[in-house]
Amino acid sequence: MTQDLRRQLIEGRASVPRVGSVIGLATVHPPFTVVDQQGVSVDPVTTYLRHLSISDNRPLTSRSYAYDLLRWFRLLWRLDLPWDKVTEAEAAVLVGWLRTAPNPQRRRNDPTSPPPGSVNLRTGKPYLKAGYAPSTINHALTVVSCFYAFHTHHSRGPLVNPVPDSPARRRALAHHNPMDPPPRFRRARLRQRVPQAEPRAIPDAMWDEFFQAMTCDRDRAAVLLYVSSGSRASELLGVTPDDIDWPRQRFYVVSKGGDQREPVPASPQALVVLAVYLDKAGMPPAHEPVFRTRRGPDRPLTYWAMRRTVQRANDKLGTNWSLHDMRHTAAERMANDPNLTLSQVRVIMRHTDLATTGRYLRTRVEDLFDALQEHYNRPRVERTIAPGYDPEDFKAVFGGS
């Protein structure tokens, strides 16, 4: 029966009940934990997340790891298997289940929505597929591997980590210089192949209509700051009045994975629109984010509310741009500016690897439309012989008819 259930999970013919949950705690270490269907804390997970928090990982990292471990324990509860008796076979079931199961975060209730995985003809961007992305599956394997490595260090759990490791990857990354291109290595067993998708920036013509689709000064200021600074979505939404350096045309953000504020540039146009928005809406307290809700109680603008603003513009224009595409747009504009070097762009975008910045040095098909039309319509060159030469002599020497 257990083997039949395993095969059904791998083939997508069985599901895993969505029992248990991730809850926030009043403690600092850890800020989150996993509880079972009775609301009881899962002690092995709490112990590991406490270690993760003490090891100077951000609270959002703990939250992300907690959700991956909740998914893993849901599978173990479905198989009626203790967490410390697992093998690589259970890790294989996890991968097979995630490869075939629908992702609940991508469920669409609108029947007129484009099919998952189809391509938007205006932007050239594919819509998300209905299942879990390969990178999500690999992240889940990494979390489970780290969870068991921690407990193995303390003589708990199985003797062998259920997630296979890649010695080639360890050797390749042992002394890797972040300024060099990423090294190549063989994937470990169960790891998924992650395609290297090209970053999708908004072309200038489509950017103009996207900007026109913004309906208020708050949204105009936000998208202008995104596209001129290259800030990530959550970084910009956390900016407070004390973080804005108006004379130097820059503001400070807390970068991804850190707690230090770093300066990022802003265009004069973006700051002008931001000043107009703040003049109308009023300046919030020094410790509060400058972007606020427009309806209901006054509160900071959330990521999901800003994401919904972009979705409304997409619905109007028939596009599928995302908040992160504005960061791609900023990077591509800067990388292809002859007055900026790649090293300078890397500092502005706060990329770890120069190779990441170099991905934006490219020519897009959208930008080549006019040149391609001229190429297609150019008449074919007809070969002629200069006056004074006998065509028969040319045939005798060079051949042809």
C-alpha positions in Angstrom: 0.0 0.0 0.0 2.8 2.4 0.9 4.6 1.7 -2.4 1.4 2.2 -4.3 0.9 5.6 -2.6 4.5 6.6 -3.4 3.9 5.8 -7.1 0.7 7.7 -7.1 2.3 10.8 -5.5 5.2 10.7 -8.0 2.8 10.3 -11.0 0.4 13.1 -9.7 -2.5 10.7 -9.0 -2.5 11.4 -5.3 -2.4 14.6 -3.3 -0.9 15.7 0.0 -3.4 17.2 2.5 -2.6 20.8 3.3 -2.5 20.3 7.1 -0.3 22.2 9.5 0.8 25.7 9.0 3.6 28.2 9.5 3.0 30.6 12.4 4.9 33.7 13.6 6.3 33.6 17.2 6.8 36.3 19.8 10.4 35.2 20.1 13.3 36.5 18.2 15.0 33.1 17.7 13.2 31.8 15.8 10.6 34.3 14.5 8.6 31.5 12.8 7.9 27.8 13.3 5.9 25.0 11.9 2.9 23.4 13.7 1.0 20.2 12.9 -2.7 19.6 12.4 -3.3 19.8 16.1 -1.5 23.2 16.4 1.5 21.6 18.2 5.0 22.9 17.3 7.2 20.5 15.4 10.2 20.5 17.7 12.9 19.4 15.1 11.8 22.2 12.8 11.7 24.8 15.7 15.2 23.7 16.8 16.6 24.1 13.3 14.9 27.4 12.7 16.3 28.7 16.0 19.8 27.7 14.8 19.1 29.4 11.4 18.1 32.7 13.1 21.0 32.7 15.6 23.3 32.2 12.6 22.4 35.7 11.4 19.9 34.8 8.8 17.1 37.3 8.0 13.5 36.6 9.4 12.2 36.2 5.8 14.8 33.5 5.3 13.4 31.7 8.3 9.9 32.1 7.0 10.9 30.7 3.6 12.7 27.7 5.1 9.7 27.1 7.4 7.3 26.8 4.4 9.7 24.3 2.7 9.9 22.2 5.8 6.1 22.3 6.2 5.8 20.9 2.7 8.3 18.2 3.6 6.5 17.2 6.8 3.1 17.2 5.1 4.6 14.5 2.8 6.0 12.5 5.7 2.6 12.7 7.5 0.9 11.5 4.3 3.3 8.6 4.2 3.0 8.0 8.0 6.8 8.1 8.3 8.9 9.5 11.2 11.1 12.4 10.2 14.3 10.6 11.5 13.6 7.4 9.5 13.7 8.8 6.0 16.0 7.9 3.1 16.7 9.1 -0.4 13.5 7.3 -1.5 11.4 9.9 0.3 13.4 12.8 -1.2 12.6 11.2 -4.6 8.9 11.1 -3.8 9.1 14.8 -2.8 10.6 15.7 -6.2 8.2 13.6 -8.2 5.2 15.0 -6.3 6.4 18.6 -6.9 7.0 17.9 -10.6 3.4 16.8 -11.1 1.4 18.7 -8.4 -0.3 22.1 -9.2 1.1 25.1 -7.4 -1.7 26.6 -5.3 -0.1 30.0 -5.6 -0.7 29.9 -9.3 -4.4 28.9 -9.3 -6.4 31.2 -11.5 -10.2 31.6 -11.0 -10.7 33.8 -14.1 -11.7 31.5 -17.0 -10.5 34.1 -19.5 -7.0 34.1 -18.2 -4.2 33.0 -20.7 -3.3 29.3 -20.5 -0.4 28.6 -18.1 2.9 28.5 -19.9 1.7 30.4 -22.9 3.5 33.4 -24.3 2.2 37.0 -24.3 2.6 38.2 -27.9 3.0 41.8 -26.9 5.8 41.4 -24.4 7.3 38.0 -25.5 7.2 36.9 -21.9 5.7 33.5 -21.0 3.1 33.2 -18.3 4.0 31.1 -15.3 3.2 27.4 -15.6 0.7 25.7 -13.3 3.2 23.6 -11.4 6.3 24.2 -9.3 9.3 25.7 -11.0 12.6 23.7 -11.2 14.2 26.4 -9.0 11.5 25.9 -6.4 12.1 22.2 -6.3 15.8 22.7 -6.0 15.3 25.2 -3.1 13.1 22.7 -1.3 15.9 20.0 -1.6 18.4 22.5 -0.3 16.3 23.3 2.7 15.7 19.6 3.5 19.4 18.9 3.1 20.4 21.7 5.4 17.8 20.6 8.0 19.2 17.0 8.1 22.8 18.2 8.0 22.1 20.2 11.1 20.5 17.3 13.0 23.2 14.9 11.8 25.8 17.2 13.3 24.0 16.8 16.7 23.7 13.0 16.3 19.9 13.2 15.5 18.0 11.9 12.6 19.1 9.4 9.9 22.8 8.5 9.5 22.8 9.5 5.8 21.3 12.7 4.5 18.3 11.8 2.4 19.1 14.5 -0.2 22.0 13.5 -2.4 25.0 15.9 -2.5 27.2 16.9 -5.4 31.0 16.7 -4.7 31.7 18.4 -8.0 29.6 21.4 -7.0 31.5 21.7 -3.7 34.8 21.6 -5.5 33.7 24.1 -8.1 32.5 26.7 -5.6 35.2 26.1 -3.0 37.5 28.9 -4.2 35.2 30.7 -6.7 36.0 34.4 -7.4 32.6 36.2 -7.6 34.1 38.4 -10.4 34.6 35.4 -12.6 31.9 33.6 -14.6 30.0 31.0 -12.7 31.8 27.6 -12.8 30.1 24.6 -14.4 29.5 21.4 -12.5 27.4 18.3 -12.7 24.0 18.3 -10.9 23.5 16.0 -8.0 20.8 13.3 -8.2 17.2 14.6 -8.0 18.3 18.2 -8.8 16.4 19.8 -11.6 17.8 21.5 -14.7 17.1 25.3 -14.3 16.9 27.0 -17.7 18.8 30.3 -17.9 16.1 32.7 -19.0 17.1 36.0 -20.4 16.0 39.0 -18.3 13.0 40.7 -19.8 13.2 44.5 -19.9 10.4 46.8 -20.9 11.1 48.4 -24.3 11.1 52.2 -24.4 7.9 52.4 -26.5 6.0 50.0 -24.2 7.4 51.7 -21.1 5.7 55.0 -22.2 2.3 53.3 -22.4 2.9 51.4 -19.2 3.7 54.7 -17.4 0.6 56.3 -18.9 -1.5 53.5 -17.4 -0.5 54.6 -13.9 -3.5 56.4 -12.4 -2.1 58.5 -9.5 1.1 60.3 -8.5 1.9 57.6 -5.9 2.1 54.9 -8.6 3.9 57.2 -11.1 6.5 58.0 -8.5 7.0 54.3 -7.5 7.5 53.0 -11.1 9.8 55.9 -11.9 11.9 55.2 -8.8 12.0 51.5 -9.7 13.1 52.0 -13.3 15.7 54.7 -12.4 17.2 53.1 -9.3 16.9 49.4 -10.1 15.6 48.8 -6.5 13.8 45.5 -5.7 10.1 45.7 -5.0 10.2 45.3 -1.3 13.3 47.5 -0.9 11.6 50.6 -2.3 8.4 50.0 -0.3 10.4 50.2 2.9 11.9 53.7 2.2 11.1 56.3 4.9 11.4 60.1 4.8 14.8 59.8 6.6 16.1 57.6 3.8 15.7 60.2 1.1 18.7 62.4 0.3 17.1 65.0 -1.8 20.2 67.2 -2.6 22.2 64.2 -3.8 19.3 62.6 -5.7 19.5 59.3 -3.9 17.8 57.3 -1.2 18.8 54.4 1.1 17.4 50.9 1.0 18.0 47.7 3.0 19.4 45.3 0.5 18.2 41.7 0.0 19.7 39.4 2.6 21.3 42.2 4.8 20.4 44.8 7.4 22.6 47.6 6.3 21.2 50.6 4.4 22.8 51.2 1.1 22.5 54.3 -1.2 20.9 54.0 -4.6 20.5 56.7 -7.2 17.2 58.2 -8.4 16.4 60.3 -11.5 15.4 63.9 -11.1 12.1 63.2 -12.8 11.3 60.5 -10.2 12.1 62.7 -7.3 9.9 65.5 -8.7 6.9 63.2 -9.0 7.7 61.8 -5.5 7.7 65.4 -4.2 4.3 66.1 -5.8 2.9 62.9 -4.3 4.2 63.7 -0.8 3.0 67.3 -1.1 -0.6 66.1 -1.8 -0.6 63.0 0.5 1.4 64.5 3.4 4.8 63.5 4.7 4.5 60.4 7.0 6.5 60.2 10.3 10.2 59.8 9.9 10.2 56.0 10.7 7.2 55.2 8.5 7.4 54.2 4.7 6.6 57.0 2.3 4.3 54.9 0.1 0.9 54.6 1.7 -2.5 53.2 0.9 -5.0 55.6 -0.7 -8.1 54.1 0.7 -9.1 52.9 4.2 -6.9 53.4 7.3 -3.6 55.0 6.7 -1.0 52.2 6.5 2.2 51.3 4.5 1.7 50.1 0.9 2.4 46.4 0.8 4.1 44.4 -1.9 0.8 42.7 -2.9 -0.9 46.1 -3.3 1.9 47.4 -5.5 1.8 44.1 -7.5 -2.0 44.6 -8.0 -1.3 48.1 -9.4 0.9 46.5 -12.1 -1.7 43.9 -12.8 -4.3 46.5 -13.4 -2.0 48.2 -15.9 -1.4 44.8 -17.5 -5.1 44.2 -17.8 -5.6 47.5 -19.6 -2.6 47.1 -22.0 -2.8 43.3 -22.6 0.7 42.8 -21.2 2.2 40.7 -18.4 5.0 42.8 -16.9 6.0 42.3 -13.3 7.5 44.5 -10.6 10.9 42.8 -11.1 10.8 43.6 -14.8 11.4 47.3 -13.9 14.6 46.3 -12.2 15.6 44.4 -15.4 14.7 47.5 -17.3 17.0 49.7 -15.2 19.8 47.3 -15.5 19.5 47.0 -19.3 19.4 50.7 -19.8 22.4 51.3 -17.7 24.4 48.4 -19.1 23.9 49.5 -22.6 24.8 53.2 -21.9 28.2 53.9 -23.4 28.9 56.4 -20.6 28.7 53.8 -17.9 31.0 50.8 -17.4 29.8 47.4 -16.3 31.6 47.8 -13.0 29.7 50.9 -12.3 26.4 49.3 -13.2 27.2 46.4 -10.9 27.7 48.7 -8.0 24.4 50.5 -8.7 22.4 47.3 -9.1 24.3 45.7 -6.1 25.0 42.5 -8.1 27.4 40.1 -6.4 28.9 38.8 -9.7 30.0 40.9 -12.7 28.7 38.1 -14.9 25.1 38.8 -13.6 25.5 42.4 -14.8 26.9 41.3 -18.1 23.7 39.4 -19.0 22.1 42.8 -19.7 24.6 43.6 -22.5 22.5 42.3 -25.4 20.4 43.3 -28.3 16.7 42.4 -28.2 14.6 41.4 -31.2 12.1 44.1 -30.3 14.8 46.8 -30.7 15.8 45.4 -34.1 12.3 45.6 -35.6 13.0 48.7 -37.8 16.4 47.3 -38.9 14.9 43.9 -39.8 12.1 45.5 -41.8 14.7 47.4 -43.8 16.7 44.2 -44.3 13.6 42.3 -45.5 12.5 45.0 -47.9 15.9 45.7 -49.4 16.0 44.5 -53.1 18.4 41.7 -53.9 21.6 42.9 -55.5 21.8 42.0 -59.2 25.2 41.1 -60.5 26.4 43.2 -63.5 29.5 43.3 -65.7 31.3 46.5 -66.1 31.2 48.0 -69.6 34.0 46.8 -71.9 34.1 43.2 -70.8 32.7 40.3 -72.8 30.2 38.2 -70.8 31.4 35.1 -72.6 35.0 35.7 -71.2 33.6 35.9 -67.7 31.8 32.6 -68.2 35.0 30.9 -69.4 37.0 32.2 -66.5 34.6 32.1 -63.6 32.0 29.6 -64.8 28.2 30.0 -64.4 25.5 30.6 -66.9 
